[in-house]
Amino acid sequence: MNISYRWLKEFVRTTTTPEKLADALRVASCEVESIESWSEKLKGLVVGKVLTVSPHPNADRLRVATVLVGKDTKTIVCGAPNLAEGQTVVVALPGVTIHPVKGDPFTLSESSIRGMKSEGMLCAAEEIGLALPSEGILVLDESLVAGTDFAKAAGLDDIVLDLEITPNRPDLLSHIGIAREVAALEKKSLAEPALASFERILDAAPAKVTIDDPSLCLRYSAVVLEGIRDVPSPLWMQARLLLSGVRPISAVVDVTNYVMLELGQPMHAFDLDRLGDTISVRSSHRNERLTTLDGIDRQLESGDIMITGQKGKAVALAGIMGGATTEISNGTTRVLLESACFAGAHIRRTSRRLGLRSEASGRFEKGLDPEQTVVALKRAVYLLQQVADVKVIGGLIDVYPANQDERPRIHLTFARVQQLLGIHISAAETKSILQHLGFQTPSLTKSSFDAIPPSWRRDVSIPEDVVEELIRIWGFDRLPAALPSGVIKAPVPNAYFNDKRRARRALAGAGLHETVHLSFTSLQTLEKMGEPASSCVKLDYPLSVETEYLVPSHLPHFLENYAGTNIKETTYGLFEIGRVFRAPHSEQERLSLILRGNDAEELYRVAKTALRRLLAALERLDDTYELVSTEDGPSQLVAGSVLQISVKGVAIGYLGLVKPEIISVFKIRSGRTLLFASLDLEKLLATAPVHLSYRPVSAFPGIERDLTVIAQRSMPASDLLRLIESAQPSGIERRHEIVGIFAGKPLADNEKSFTVHFEYSCPDRTLVDDEVNQDQNMLTALLTEKLKVKVG
Amino acid sequence: MNPNDYLSTIQAEVSRRLAAGESPDQLRQEILGRKGELTLILRSLSTLPLDERASLGQKANLVRDSLEVLLTAATGSQAVSTGDLPDITVPEYPVEHGTIHPISAMVDELVAIFEDLSFEVVEGNEIVSDRENFENLNMDKDHPARDGHDTFYIDPTTLLRTQTSAIQVNEMKKRMKTGQMPIRIIAPGKTYRRDSDATHSPMFHQLEGLLVDTQTTFSDLKGILAYVAQRLFGDDVETRFRTHFFPYTEPSAEVDIRWKNGNGEGKHMQWIEWFGCGMVHPKVLERAGINPKVYQGWAFGIGIERPIMVRHQVPDMRILFENSRHFLDQFGQNL
């Protein structure tokens, strides 16, 4: 909503600068997006008269004009098709900076265009920042005097505040609404707009209006005017429309728009001779169609509010856009001026369905004030009478089924105000604030009051609403910063959430990088993954095809991430904790990780290390932790490469190698071995954490030994570990781990070696070498025999 | 010199001779060696009368231990002083730790602040019903405020939550029913809106806060949020409330922050918009089965991306979700 500073001051005599005003409004009323000084923007532009127009000697499309600018005459080359002798135009002389609607401002200099000197530029509306469609230069009213300052002459030397109004405050979509806020903030009085006076004269009007369904239309007021001529509106009015971003068209249309911007009430002018004298408001019939003012034929649905004319034929889409058949034209002499209050929900639904939004629909859909329709009509007639010699025929047409607007009476105690805000606002202040905002405050005592909101404040219905009015005008900045004083319960920790925090730290500590990807994916990506789209969640109205589905797994984002980088490191790993989604609308929180490299076995070792760190950090690492080869991993992983992860007998996830064909289709070029693991976090964290019980620590020294086992390449490490496990010594304790795996020279090509480290101990005595040697010899014999390995 | 005198003076004598540059090894040999002075004294103890033997023996042992320490330390320092230095400029091993995403780090930081204020953490689903996301929050089907929530629908009644406030009514209902009043909760999580530009991402994060008690005021809300802003951004930060509209709070406000002294490291002296808050609307309390005549409360929904962008001067929100290695590598400080 653009607010003209000068227009605003017609209603409230503020002396506050626009900047200070914006600061105050921003805190108390609505967001101020920008403050624009049009005097600055149009600085230096002058009014010119085109004296002569002649062809450009060297260019067919250009012409050369001599333009009177004050006492001087300038020669200006111009390409506009509408250039003609006698026109009053906007001239930018060298040195002037112009601010086009699109693009950066630029400063003009004297130039030569195709060999002709040009001493300036004739401006189109868009070139000087006026958002008007133009097919050439801006042609001004001929009454403007050549050489005068354009901004001043055209009434554009104003400052415009661009406000963003929240949907609860349609009353602020008007100059008077903003003026009322300023009046309340500055404790000033509000001026009323000048109105024409005419009353309702029963049955005297030349048109009859009926409302079929009062739930669609709270009130329909209208007046018939004759003596309409196709004249432009006065310059000052055009200027204000322009500053509001509305295009001036003709006096009648301009006045309806002016009143909307001034009072917030949308209006529509019908050509009465084309409309007929029987008007009705009803819901649309099924399959009904209407061609709106913009020339588009529209399919209507039940619930759309229609204005009908002769024979019940639809002539306008109420509150949104008029119809083409009853549009006023240059031949129009009699109009019916409509000022109605339509049901906001219906307007909103229709306007959204048709994708048709207008200044009017944007106001109606927020719920307007039925008490304003007649005021707006009187204001419009007043303005039209100033502009053109129009006459009201018959008097006011006013159909108001409810006949009056029931205003709530809201009771409040000052104790309650204090209970909500934590501060005391005095009775005098309360009265002043509310009355400035148009509220009545009957029954005001030291301890309580009633508040009756004005008809335009339909958003105020409960005590809390009134409290908000008080605090925002009284001043948020005066509100002290306190701290809650209530009872504090012992907080219940969220173990699941805390475990996620620990998981992140463990995995980052293990060298992995956490990612947070958008939850969206595309059909194309799902196809690359071999995921049937039907099993995934599809959005109704996505931002783009790239974001049409919700991810069923973390894998595709990881793959896309890798495809975008060219990292050579063998173990550049990522992890993510987040929800994945499945049709129809289920979600599951998973923790997934991926490692990239060239050596698959190395990736398994790194992944298993990371998993151990993770489980240890989550206190879920005990003897029940198991990795078992499984056939039923996800289809994206290489068959036979998948290990199922389980804890306490519960399968909680898997890890395995990503299929080479998937890696190819995601165009990952280097580091083409990928290991993916994914865990069902909720399942994992639902298992009981490990309980740590103290075991006596042996006071006697242990003995350490290493064995090197040279095996065939094809022998899995698990064979070795399982066999060692199976042959425990008696009477002494033995722990073992593989501390090295090696392949290459001096070993044969088909060989590899494992270095196994052993620790022997005994809780109650010192070990002797003999018993350890005995066990080592036993193991050597066992391994050699069962696994056909060389042991050294 | 009698043994007693010897024991009393030998420590000082050794110190002096060490300081004078004598070799500790040689001194050790001379005093503690097989035929060393102190060794001989210890051996001669058996010839002494019993009472003398005990006291002198104790003393001799003590002195021997002390001299060991003295000579050992001297041996070490001598090695260094003779110029046999390690290269102390050797580099550390390449750091192999990973990183935590700045969004998680910011959530953790905020959660820690609110935990200090006795708030409990809850989490909700990202796919929710129209009722949870809108109707429970006082936004009926045709409410114009829905326009501000460009919603991703999955079907006519199911959608991706546009705000973490979608958890409010469910949580309040549960806690009221099970007698867990008053309520102090926060709910961090992902939220979604159809919007994408430098300051909007179709997926973003919020941290919902909700306090419901028999007495808690708008001033309390202001105080808590001012505290949170200072914990997060430093004591130099000011907060202000600015009027706004949310159908589920009344009165409502938006919270802006600015720095009293800007220094260019993301410390803005202009007000910057951060998030919305307000007193819980009585209708929302009623929806949760809570009597608004007995209880009142306040709620807020802190945007997570904004403070990250401000603090680390990230120019475009979408960068946070690209997860490029070079971006992630910059956040390895908070493990």
Interface residues (C-beta under 8 A of the other chain):
Chain A: R26 V27 A28 S29 C30 E31 T166 P167 N168 R169 G344 A345 R348 R349 E365 K366 Q419 L420 L421 G422 I423 I462 E464 D465 V467 E468 I471 R472 F476 D477 L479 P480 A481 A482 L483 P484 S485 G486 V487 I488 K489 P491 V492 P493 N494 Y496 F497 R501 R504 R505 L507 A508 G509 A510 G511 L512 H513 E514 T515 V516 H517 L518 S519 F520 V537 K538 L539 D540 Y541 P542 L543 T547 L550 H557 N561 G564 T565 I567 Y572 G573 L574 F575 I577 G578 R579 F581 P584 H585 S586 E587
Chain B: E96 H97 G98 T99 I100 H101 I103 S104 D108 V111 E115 S118 F119 E120 V121 V122 E123 N125 E126 I127 K141 D142 H143 P144 A145 D147 G148 F152 Y153 I154 D155 T158 L160 Q180 P182 R184 K190 Y192 R194 S196 S201 P202 M203 L211 D213 T214 Q215 T216 T217 F218 S219 D220 K222 G223 I224 A226 Y227 R240 F241 R242 T243 H244 F245 P247 E250 P251 S252 A253 M279 H281 P282 Q296 L320 F321 N323 S324 R325 L328 D329 G332 L335
